[in-house]
Amino acid sequence: MSFNSFGHSFRFTTWGESHGPAIGAVVDGVPPLIPLDEAQVQARLNRRRPGQSRFTTQRQEPDQIKILSGVFEGRTTGTSIGMVIENTDQRSRDYGEILDRYRPGHADYTYQAKYGTRDYRGGGRSSARETAMRVAAGAVAEAVLSSVLGPACQVRGALVAMGGDAVDRSAWDWNQVDANPFFCPDAAAAERWAVTLDAARKAGSSLGAVIEVVADGIPAGLGEPIYGKLDSDLAAALMSINAVKGVEIGDGFAAAAMRGEDAHDRMYPGNGPTPRFETNHAGGVLGGISSGQPVVARFAVKPTSSLLIPQPSVKVTGEAVEVRTKGRHDPCVGIRAVPVGEAMMAIVLADHLLRNRGQVGEIRR
């Protein structure tokens, strides 16, 4: 069992290592005649690309996508879509010192314990470099959603907290997300974070973050009861992203502190048989099935484990050693996790949309 694949009706498989010659993905289950070209995929990858500000890793990867199969004359053919990105700026020499020692917070020890070997060059397969292909697959998923559900369907993410400092939700402005290097919807918070993250970076440390992803224009009825719930698949998808340590849907853990009457999303007569919801504490999912409200999920990303601050650890042979990670790293890996979260949300929604069509036909409105 490899588990390099995710999804059912919409399914993708990624391959490649951080310092290998290339990374790639194969996407299966995409219906034919969906408009798609490299420019669409590239636009999403550009949001994740490293080296765009002093707040991300300075590894200079253009992340230029090539579509090798499954698209002809600007439309999908219904066959598997193969995509590849060549790695161009590997500096494997930066990792020579950890050839025989484990970096705290990384998967070095667990990969060694499981496989009896590991690729120490940037973490190999466990590196966040793999997430570039998730973003590519997410771009394909977004094309499916747009084609079936129309332009009202939109998946957007934002950084809502960094180092414990949260945004002011009353100041939320989606237009600000692409206007600062943090994908932050609150301009004042973005200015504070620049100061805080600069200080952490100069000290050789790092910060954690919380990302929120919202999907608008999602119809009611997506999701399968009991073991294929929309929110459980979302949780699995977001939890699979590197450095993620927690996921919540809607109000999430905050709901545990509420009274029942306050946690309900009260319903009132709406347009025909479709009710109008007063609130969205449930995050657009009831009983594992979408309610027609915006689907809302948040995930917590731990501080980047690669630090310039020396940390105690052990060698492969068991002796005590001190580890200081060299190389080029994100002082807050949560920043570039925003487009990855958007991609995983889109992938889950496209998967459930196609599952629903296979089981009950077109969306019931």
N, C-alpha and C positions, 0 to 999 in steps of 0.2 A: 504494500500500500504506500502510495506516494503523497497523496493529498496536496498536489500542486494545482488542483482544479476546484472551481467553485460554481455553484448554480445547478439548475436542473434543465428547464426548457431553454433558458439562456445560460450558456455554460462557457466559461473561459479557463484556459490553462496557461500558466506562465512558466518561463524557463530562463536560465542564465544566472550568472553571478556578478557581484559588484565589480570585480576586476577581471572578468572574462572578456572575450572579444565582443560580446553582444548580449542583449537581453531581448526576450520576445514573448509573444502571446498568440494563442490560437483561440478564436471565438467561434463557438458552434451555436446553432439554433436560431440564427438571425433570419427573419423572413426575407424573401426576395423583394427586389424593387424598392428598398429603403434608400433614399438619397444619402450618399456617404462618399467623402473623398479625404485625402491626406490632410488638406487644410483644416477640416473640421477637427480631426484628431489632434493636429499640431496645436491648434488654438487652446485646447485643454491642457496639453502637455506644457505649453509655455507658462502656464500659471504655476506649475509645480517645479519648473526648471531651476536648478541650483545657480548660485552666483549672481542673483539679481539685486542683492543689497548686502550691506555689511552684517545683516542679521541672519544670513543663511550661509551654508558651506560655500567656500570659494572654489570648489571643484567646478571646472568650466566644461560642462557637458551640454552640447546644443540640443540633445534629445530629439534628433531629427528622425521622424517616423517614416518607415517605408511599409506600404501595404503590398504584400506579396501575392495574395490570393483572395478570392471571394468578392471582389468588386470589379465591375466592368462598366465602362462608360458612365461613371459617377453613381452607379446604383449597385446594391448588393445582389448577388446571384442566388442566394439561398444555400450556398456551400460554405465550408469553413473559411473564416477570415484569418489569414496569417499576417502578423505584423512584427517588425523587428526594429530595434534601435541599436546602433553600434556604440560601444563605449570608446571614448576618444581621449580621456584625461585621467587614466589610472596612474596612481603613484604608489605602486606596491611596496617600494622601498620604505615608505613611511611606517609600514607594519612589521618590519624585520625584527624589531625588539620583542614583539609579542608572539613570535613563532612558537615558543615553548612555555608561554604563560597565559593565564586567563584574565581577561579584563572584567572587573566587577560590573555588574548590571547588564552585561552582554550575554549572548547565547554561546559563548566559547566553550564553557564547561559542559553545558547540556548537550551540545552537538557532539563533543568528544565522547561523552558518556553514552550517547545513543549509537553513534556510527563508528566509534573507534578512530575517527579521523575528522579533520575540519579544514576548511579553507580560511586561513588566518588573514588573508588579504581583504581587509575591510569587512570581514564577517561573511564573505562569500554569499551563500544563498540567504542567510539571515539578515543581510543588509537591507536598509530601506530603499536601496537602489531598485529593488524588485517592484516597488510601488509605482514606478513610472508606467509599467505595463498595465497595472490596474487602472490608471488614469486613461490609458489608450482604450482599454476595454470599456471603461465607463463612457467614453465618447461615443462608442458604438451603441451602448445601451441608451444614451440620450437621444441618438438618432431614431431608435426604435420607438421610444416614448413620444417624441415629437411627431413622428409619422402617424402613430395610432391615435394619440390623445390630442394632438394639435399644439399650437404655440402657448396655450394657457398652462401647459405642463412645464414646470421649471424647477430644477434642483439647484439650490444655492447654499453655500456654507459660509460661516464666519467664525473668527476667533472671538470668544466671548469672555475669556479670562486668561491672564498670564501671571504666573508667579503669585497666585492668590488675589490679584487685582482684577475685578470684574468690570465689564462695561456698564454704563448707565442705560438701561433699556428704554427709558423715556427719550433718550437721544439717538435711538437706533435709526440708521440711515443706510439702506442697502447700497446707495450710490457711493458711500465712503469705502466700501469693501475693497474696491480696486483702485482707490486713491491713496492708499498707504501700504507699506511693505508688510503689514501684519494681517491683511484681510479683516480688518477691524471695522465694525459698523458705527463706532463711536470715535469721532475725531479726537476728542480730548483724551480718551483712554490710550489711543495710539501714540500720542505725544508722551504720555507718562511711560508707556512701555518702552519707548526708544531709550529713555534715560536708564530705566531699570535693567534692560537687557544689555545695554552697553557696559554697565557696571559689572554685571555677571560675566560677560564675555572677557573683559579685561582682567578679571580675577581668575580666569581659567575655569569658571563654573558654568552652570546651565540652569534653565528654568523650565517648568512644566506649563501646560496650557489646557484649556477646555475649548472644544470646537462644537458648534451647533450647526446642524444641517436641516434644512427645511425644504420639503417638496410640495409645491402648489399644483393645483389642477389634477390631483389624483382622485379618480372616481371611487365611490363606495363599492366594496365587494372583492377587493384583492386580498388574498391571504387564505390559508387553509387551516381548518381546525385540526387538530390538537397539536400535532408535531411539525406542522408546516406553517405556523403562524407568521404573519408578516413581521411582527415586532421581534419574534425570536430569531428569524433569519436576518433582520437588520442588526440585532445585537451580535450575532455570530460574525456578520460581515465586518462591522466596525471593530469588534474585538480582535479580528485577525490582523489589523493594521499594526505595524511595528510600534512598540512602546505604549500601546493603549492598555490602560489598567482598569477602566470602568466605562460602562455604557448605561444610558438611561433614555427612556422614551417618554415624551411629554414632561410632566412634572417630576417623573422619576422618583428619586429618594425623598424629595420634598413632600410627596404625597403621603408618606408615612407619618408626617407631623400634622396632617390636616384632619378635620372632621368630615364624615361622610357627605353631609349636605354641601360642604364647601368643595369637595373633590369632584362632585358630579358635574358633567357637562349637560345642563338642562336643555331640553328640546322644546321647541315651539313650532307651530305651523309655519311651513315655508312655501316653496313652490310646488304645488301638487302634493304627491306622496312623499317628497323629500323634506325632512324636517330642517329647521334652522337651529343651530347650536349656539348657545349663549357664550360658551367658553371652549377651550381646547386643552383641558388638563390631561386628557388621555393621549395627546399627541397624534390624533388622527387615526387611532387604532382601537377597536373594541372587540374583545373576544378573538384577537389575532387577525381580524379582518378590517380593512380600511373603511372609515366612516364617511369619506368624502371631504373631510376637513384636511388642512395641511398636515402632512406627516412630519413630525418633529422628533429629532434624536440628537443627543449630545454624547460626546465621548471625551474622556480624560486621558491626556498624554503625559507620561512621566518626564522629568527632566532628562535631557540627553545624557546617556551613560558615558560617552567619551569625554574625559576631562583632562585638562593640563595639570590639575592638582594631583599629586602623588597619592595613590590608594594602596592599602595592603591587599595582597592576593597570594596565590600560590602558582608554582610551576606545574607543568604536566606531570612531572615526577614527584610532586608533593611538597617541595621545599618552599619556605616562605620567601616572598619577593615583593618588591614595590613596583607598581605599574603606573605609568603616566602615558596617556594615549596621545601619540603624535598624529599628524595628518590634518585634514580639513573637515571640520564638523559643524553642524548646526548648533548654535548656543540654545536654541529652542526649536526642537524638531516639530513641535506642534504647528509652527507657521506653515510649513509645506505639507502638513497633514490635512489642511483644509481642502485642497482639490482632490486629495485621495479619499477623504470622507464623502465628498460629493459623488465621486465615481462609484464607490461601494453602495451608496444609497440608490443611485441610478441603476446599477446592476441588479440589485434586489428587486426594485420596482419593475424593471423590464422582465425579469424572470417570472415574477408573479403575474404580470399582465399576460404573458404568453401561456403560463400555466392555466390561467382563468379561461382564456380563449379555447384551450384544448379541452377543458372540462365542461364549461357551461356556455360556450360560445361568446358572442360579443358582450361588452360591458352592459349590465342592466342599469338603466338610468331612471 
